[in-house]
Amino acid sequence: MIGMKHTVSQRLTAFAALAALLILCFGPQLCQLAGCAWHSELYSHILLVPFITAYLISLNRRNLALDSERAWRWALIPLVLGACPLAAYWWAARSGWKPEPDDYLALMTLSFLLLLLAAGFLCLGLQTLRRVAFPAAFLIFMVPFPVMVRQGIESFFQQGSVDAAQLLFSLSGMPALRDGTGFHLPGMTLEVAPQCSGIHSSLVLFITSWLAGYLFLKSPWRRAALPLAVIPLALARNGLRVVTIGQLCVHVSPDMIDSAIHHHGGPLFFVLSLMPLFLLLYLLRRPESRNRLSAKAAADSLAGARHEISLPHSVS
């Protein structure tokens, strides 16, 4: 037992040393990432991701197999994948390529996380990483979107929001002539810009759905269904916001386009989108709760039956 504890302590110390070395090597990039997250609305969640990961690991700390066999071969995969972005950046930089800040940070952060994963395989073993698979995978939300990926997501949500708004305008009975990503409304024109795509609130909603599924659901397909529901939910929320602003501009005043509900109404609509998400979570959780209660009742009945059978033997 003492030897096992000594081995576990050595492995944890080795992993902490490798993690500290990686943090030191990637220190400038991680500081730049923290500064980007601090000043960016889109990436403000990045500062919370490591703390959430640490909390999720602490919830499962008693089940960690810290004495599992080291996975040398598994470590080679993230080690090679983590070294490739560094080599690609070095080669491209020598060729005169100057990446955008988001592209550079995405490359460096991804490399850091992959090398950290390789250190985990080397020091902690495969069984340990299996038991912290979700918290470890959750660190991927530290990686900023490359510019092309961010623009593609913004374009998708912009177009989808316009489609949702067109449907809602039709259901509301307001005449709205669609023109690309804009609408000609009575007395004014409303344009849905890329900044109105709601990418930040949609990303936060997506992260929230993954966390809620991990904490409250057991079935893999139910856990996957919750984040998938975020996409139509986000499009409906954005469409509702567009229609609300359009209705206010037509029926109240065109000056409502510069009102607080347009420029600062995002949190309100985000809270509204949480309600159907939590309702879906409740509906997905109910069958699992019933199954757990049934299993507990069956176990109690079996235990009672065994007690009744064994009781005469104890009397005799």
N, C-alpha and C positions, 0 to 999 in steps of 0.2 A: 504493500500500500504506500509506504514511504517512497519507494522507488518510482511508482506510478505518478505520485504527486510531484516528485522531482522532475520527471520527464515532462509533465504538463506545464510546470513552471518554466522549464527550459524552452519549450515550444512557444509559449506566450511571450517570453522575453525575446526570442529570436524574431517572432513576427513583429513585435513592437519595434525592435531595432531596424528591421527592414522597412517598416512603414515610416519610421522617423527619417531614415535615409532617403526614401522616395520623396517625402514632404520637403526635405532639405533640397534635393536636386530640382524639384519642380516648384520650389518656393516662389520665384518671381511670377511664374504663370498662375499659381494658385492665388497669390495676392492680387494679380490683375483680374482673375475671375471673381474674387470677392468684391473688388471695386466695381466691376461691371454689374454684379448682382445688386449691389447697394444703390447704384444710380439708375438701374433699369427696371421699369415696371414689369417687363416681360419675364425677367430672370430673378425677380426678388425671392422666389421660392428656393433658389439654390443655397442660400445661407442656412436654411432650415433642414435641408436634406441629410447632412451628416448626423445631426442631432436626432432626427427621426429614425435613421438607421440604427444608431446606438440604442435608442429606446426599444425598438423592435427586437434587437438582439438580446437586450436585458430581459425581455418578457420570456424568452426561451432559454435563458442561461443554464437552467438546471438540466436541460436535455441535451446539452452540447457534448459531443463525443470528442473531447480534446485529446484523448489518447489514441485516436484512430490512426491508421497507417498513412504515412506521408505519400502523396500522389505526385511522384516525380514526373511521370509521363503526362498527366493532366496539366501540370504546370507549364509544360512546353508550349501548349496551345496559346494561352494568354500572353506568355512571354514573347513568342514570335509575333503575335498580333499587336502587342504593345510596342515592340521595337520597330515594326514596319512604318507607323505614322512618323516616328522620329527620323527614320532613314529617308522617308519620302520628303519630309519637310527640309531636311538638310540638303538633299539633292536639289530640290526646287529652289531653295534660297540661294544656292550657289549659281543657279541658272538665272537669277534675277527676279524671281517671283516674289511679290509682296502681298501676302494674303490679307484679307479683311480681318479686323480684330475678332469678329465672331468665328470665322473660319479657323484662325490660329488657336483661339481658346478651345474650340471644339476638338481640334486635333490633339492638343496638349493634354486636355482633361481626359479624353478617351484613352490616351496612352498611359497616363498616370493610373487610371482605374484598372486597366488591364494588367499592368505590372503589379499593382497591389493585389489583384486576384491571383496572379502567379505566386506571389509571396504567401498567400493564404493556402494554396495547394501544397507548397513546399513545407510550411511550418505547421499547419493545423490539420491537414489531411482531408480526404474526400468526404468522409462521413460528416465531419464538422461543417463543411461548406454546404452540404446537402441540407442540413438542418437550419442553416441561415441563408438559404437560397434567395428567398424573397427580400430580406433586408439588404443582401449584397446586390441583388439586381436593382433594387430601388435607387442605388447610387447613380444609375444611368441618368437620372433626372438632374444631375449636376452638370451634364454636358450641354452647352448651349447649342442652339440650332445653327448649322452652317447657313450662310446667307441664302443659297438657292433653296434649301429645305424650308427655311422660314418664309420665303416669298411664295413657295408653292402652297404651304399651309394657309397663308393669308389669302391667296387667290381662291383656294377651295372654299374657305369659310365666307369670303366675300360673295362669291357666286351663289353658294348655298343659302346665304342669308337673304340675298335678293330673291331667290326662288321662294323661300319661306314667306318673305314679306309680300310677294305678289299673290300668293295663295290667301294670306290673311287679309290683304286689301280687298280681294274678291269676296271673301266671306263677310267682310264688314259692310260691303255695299258701296264703298267709296270708289269713284272713278279714278283709276290710276293707270296711265299708259306707260308701260315699261320701255326704257330706251337704254339698252346695254345694262349698266349697273346703276341706273338712275330711274326715277319715276317722275312723270309729269302729273302733278296733282292740281286740283282747282286753285288757280292763282299762284302757283309756285312750282319749282322743280326741286326734287330731293335726290341727292347723289349719295350712294353708299360707297365711301372711300375704303381703301385697304385698311386704314386705321380703324375702321368700324367693324372689322372682321371678328373682333372679340377673341383674338387668339390667346390673350393672357388669361382671361376668365375661363376660357375653354380648357386651357392647359391645367389651371388650378383645379377645375372640376374633374378633369381626367385623373390627376394625381390623387384627389380626394376619393374618387371611386375605387382606385386600386387599393388604397389604404383601408377603406371601409370593407371591401370584399375580403381582404386578408384577415382583418380583425374579427369579422362577424359571420363570415360564410366558410363552409367546409368544402363544398363540392367545387371541383375545378371549373366546370362549365358555368356554374352560377357566378363564380368569381370573375370569369371572363365576360359574362353577359353584362355585368354592371358597367365596366368601362366602355363596352361597345355601345351601350345606350347613351353615352355622353354625346356622341356625334350628332344624332338627330335632336337630342335635347338642346345642345348648344346652337344648332341652326334655328330651331324654333324660338329660342330665347332671343337671338339676334334679330330674327324676323319680327318678333313682337316689339322689340325696342324701336326698330325702324318704323313700324306701323304706328306705334304710340306717338313718336315724334311727329310723324306726318299728320296724324289726326289733330294733334295740338296746334300745329302750324296752320292747318286749314280752319279749324273751328274756334281757336282762341286768338292766335296772332302769329304772323310769319316770323316775328321776333323769337318765338320759342325754339327756333333752330339754334340760337345762341344761349339757350337757357341752361340751368344747372342739370336738368334731367338729360340733356344731350351730352354735355361735357363731363359731368360727374355722376351720371346715373348708372354707371356700370355695376357698382356694388349692390344697388337695389335689385337689378335684374339678375345678378349672380345669386343673391339670396332666394329669389323666386325660383331659379332653376334648381336650387338645392332641394326644394320641397318634393318635386316628382322623383328626384334621384333617391331620396330617403324613403319615399313611398315604395319605389321599386325594391330597395334593399329590404324593406319590411316584408314585402310579398315573397321575395326569394328566401328569406330567412325562416318564414313560417313553416314550410315543410320540414326543414332541418330540425326546428325546435320540436315539432310533433314526433319526428323519428327518435330524437334523443329522449323525449319523455316516454315513448313506447318502449325503447330499449331499457330505460331505467326501471319501468314498471315490470317488464319481463324478467329483468335481473332480480328484482325484489321478490317476485313470485317464485322464481327458481330457488332463491335463498331460503324463502319460507318453507317451500316443499322439502328441501333438504333437511331443514331443522326439524320438521315434523317427523320425517323418516328416522332421523337419528335420535329423537327424543326417547323412544322406548328402550333403546339400547343403553342410553345414559342412565335410565331409571333402574334397569336390571343390573 
